[in-house]
Amino acid sequence: MAEEQTELEERIIIKDQHTKEIDLVNRDPKRINEDVVKVDFEDVIAEPVGTYSFDGVWKTSYTTFTVSKYWCYRLLSAILGIPLAVVWGFLFALISFCHIWAVVPCIKSYLIEIQCVSRIYSLCIHTFCDPLFEALSKICSNIRVALRKET
């Protein structure tokens, strides 16, 4: 009975990973587009003091900019959003697949193979270089340097 319950809970958890609820209010919870997409009318068009257009032109321009930006985004996302979601989903699936099935196994294989080479290299260094450098250090240890200032 306990096994059936844990199996059912695991199925629910697995199902929830693929069908989780989407927040329709906060659509950027990790704030990845916070500084990129915030473009308002005042960020693009500004009139310096002394060169003002008619108030009606300014208000109409503001409304036109805001509404056209809003509806162009909605239209483009309606037309291209789903196809691009498929492309990005495929791309990230491909990257995940390559990472899981190719990159990590290659790195692990390399580390296993290089460990053998590393031991042989270390043995050679300790066998040939250590005695040489030890002898050189004993030869050079008796060298004394004295600085004299001659006038």
C-alpha contacts under 8 A as a table, 3 or more apart, distances in Angstrom:
res1	aa1	res2	aa2	distance
1	M	4	E	5.20
1	M	5	Q	6.39
2	A	5	Q	5.12
2	A	6	T	6.30
3	E	6	T	5.22
3	E	7	E	6.07
4	E	7	E	5.06
4	E	8	L	6.10
5	Q	8	L	5.04
5	Q	9	E	6.16
6	T	9	E	4.95
6	T	10	E	6.11
7	E	10	E	5.07
7	E	11	R	6.29
8	L	11	R	5.10
8	L	12	I	6.26
9	E	12	I	5.02
9	E	13	I	6.15
10	E	13	I	5.05
10	E	14	I	6.10
11	R	14	I	5.09
11	R	15	K	6.03
12	I	15	K	5.05
12	I	16	D	6.04
13	I	16	D	5.06
13	I	17	Q	6.45
14	I	17	Q	5.37
14	I	18	H	7.16
15	K	18	H	5.65
15	K	19	T	6.19
16	D	19	T	5.04
16	D	20	K	5.14
17	Q	20	K	5.87
23	D	26	N	5.76
23	D	27	R	6.21
24	L	27	R	5.98
26	N	29	P	5.91
28	D	31	R	5.11
28	D	32	I	6.74
28	D	33	N	7.20
31	R	34	E	5.21
33	N	36	V	5.29
33	N	37	V	5.98
34	E	37	V	6.54
34	E	38	K	6.80
35	D	38	K	6.20
36	V	39	V	7.96
39	V	43	D	5.99
39	V	44	V	7.38
40	D	43	D	5.26
40	D	44	V	6.83
40	D	66	T	7.61
41	F	44	V	5.43
41	F	45	I	5.86
41	F	62	Y	6.28
41	F	65	F	6.66
41	F	66	T	6.92
42	E	45	I	5.41
42	E	46	A	5.86
43	D	46	A	7.47
47	E	51	T	6.16
47	E	52	Y	5.97
48	P	51	T	5.82
48	P	52	Y	7.21
49	V	52	Y	6.93
53	S	57	V	6.50
53	S	58	W	6.43
54	F	57	V	5.19
54	F	58	W	6.29
55	D	58	W	5.06
55	D	59	K	6.16
56	G	59	K	5.20
56	G	60	T	5.98
57	V	60	T	5.11
57	V	61	S	5.91
58	W	61	S	5.13
58	W	62	Y	6.17
59	K	62	Y	5.09
59	K	63	T	6.20
60	T	63	T	5.10
60	T	64	T	5.93
61	S	64	T	5.04
61	S	65	F	5.96
62	Y	65	F	5.25
62	Y	66	T	6.12
63	T	66	T	5.23
63	T	67	V	5.93
64	T	67	V	5.35
64	T	68	S	5.79
65	F	68	S	5.36
65	F	69	K	5.97
66	T	69	K	5.28
66	T	70	Y	6.14
67	V	70	Y	5.05
67	V	71	W	6.10
68	S	71	W	5.24
68	S	72	C	5.75
69	K	72	C	5.27
69	K	73	Y	6.07
70	Y	73	Y	5.38
70	Y	74	R	6.31
71	W	74	R	4.91
71	W	75	L	5.93
72	C	75	L	5.06
72	C	76	L	5.97
73	Y	76	L	5.20
73	Y	77	S	5.95
74	R	77	S	5.16
74	R	78	A	6.00
75	L	78	A	5.06
75	L	79	I	6.18
76	L	79	I	5.14
76	L	80	L	5.68
76	L	81	G	7.14
77	S	80	L	5.24
77	S	81	G	4.39
77	S	82	I	7.79
78	A	81	G	5.64
78	A	82	I	7.40
79	I	82	I	7.36
79	I	83	P	7.98
80	L	83	P	5.48
80	L	84	L	5.91
81	G	84	L	5.30
81	G	85	A	5.99
82	I	85	A	4.92
82	I	86	V	6.28
83	P	86	V	5.11
83	P	87	V	6.32
84	L	87	V	4.86
84	L	88	W	5.99
85	A	88	W	5.14
85	A	89	G	5.84
86	V	89	G	5.04
86	V	90	F	6.01
87	V	90	F	5.12
87	V	91	L	6.07
88	W	91	L	4.94
88	W	92	F	6.06
89	G	92	F	5.34
89	G	93	A	5.98
90	F	93	A	5.02
90	F	94	L	6.01
91	L	94	L	5.02
91	L	95	I	6.19
92	F	95	I	4.93
92	F	96	S	6.02
93	A	96	S	5.04
93	A	97	F	5.98
94	L	97	F	5.00
94	L	98	C	6.08
95	I	98	C	5.19
95	I	99	H	6.05
96	S	99	H	5.08
96	S	100	I	6.00
97	F	100	I	5.23
97	F	101	W	5.79
97	F	102	A	7.71
98	C	101	W	5.34
98	C	102	A	5.10
98	C	103	V	6.27
99	H	102	A	5.64
99	H	103	V	4.72
99	H	104	V	6.00
100	I	103	V	6.50
100	I	104	V	5.93
100	I	105	P	7.52
101	W	104	V	6.86
101	W	105	P	6.54
102	A	105	P	5.57
102	A	106	C	6.02
103	V	106	C	5.22
103	V	107	I	6.19
104	V	107	I	5.11
104	V	108	K	6.12
105	P	108	K	5.05
105	P	109	S	5.97
106	C	109	S	5.05
106	C	110	Y	6.01
107	I	110	Y	5.04
107	I	111	L	6.13
108	K	111	L	5.12
108	K	112	I	6.24
109	S	112	I	5.15
109	S	113	E	6.17
110	Y	113	E	5.11
110	Y	114	I	5.85
111	L	114	I	5.16
111	L	115	Q	6.07
112	I	115	Q	5.33
112	I	116	C	7.20
113	E	116	C	5.70
113	E	117	V	6.88
114	I	117	V	4.97
114	I	118	S	5.84
115	Q	118	S	4.94
115	Q	119	R	6.31
116	C	119	R	5.28
116	C	120	I	6.48
117	V	120	I	5.16
117	V	121	Y	6.04
118	S	121	Y	5.06
118	S	122	S	5.98
119	R	122	S	5.08
119	R	123	L	6.08
120	I	123	L	5.09
120	I	124	C	6.24
121	Y	124	C	5.16
121	Y	125	I	6.20
122	S	125	I	5.14
122	S	126	H	6.11
123	L	126	H	5.22
123	L	127	T	5.96
124	C	127	T	5.03
124	C	128	F	5.98
124	C	129	C	7.73
125	I	128	F	5.49
125	I	129	C	5.13
125	I	130	D	6.71
126	H	129	C	5.84
126	H	130	D	5.10
126	H	131	P	7.80
127	T	130	D	6.37
127	T	131	P	7.19
128	F	131	P	6.24
128	F	132	L	6.73
129	C	132	L	5.11
129	C	133	F	6.07
130	D	133	F	5.33
130	D	134	E	5.94
131	P	134	E	5.00
131	P	135	A	6.09
132	L	135	A	5.23
132	L	136	L	6.27
133	F	136	L	4.93
133	F	137	S	6.00
134	E	137	S	5.10
134	E	138	K	6.35
135	A	138	K	5.19
135	A	139	I	6.28
136	L	139	I	5.03
136	L	140	C	6.08
137	S	140	C	5.10
137	S	141	S	5.81
138	K	141	S	5.10
138	K	142	N	7.38
139	I	142	N	6.50
139	I	143	I	7.94
140	C	143	I	5.48
